[in-house]
């Protein structure tokens, strides 16, 4: 895996932390990885399958 740095609004961090506290995800990084994967699935990978 590669490390990236990004700026995220405080409200996103607060809500991510709430998901982690509620044990939906083990940590912020995993929640962000899943969100990126889901975005790519919806926006990129499915479009490639249709070609």
PyMOL commands that set and color helices and strands:
alter all, ss='L'
color gray80, all
select helices_A, chain A and resi 10-21+28-50
alter helices_A, ss='H'
color red, helices_A
deselect
rebuild
show_as cartoon
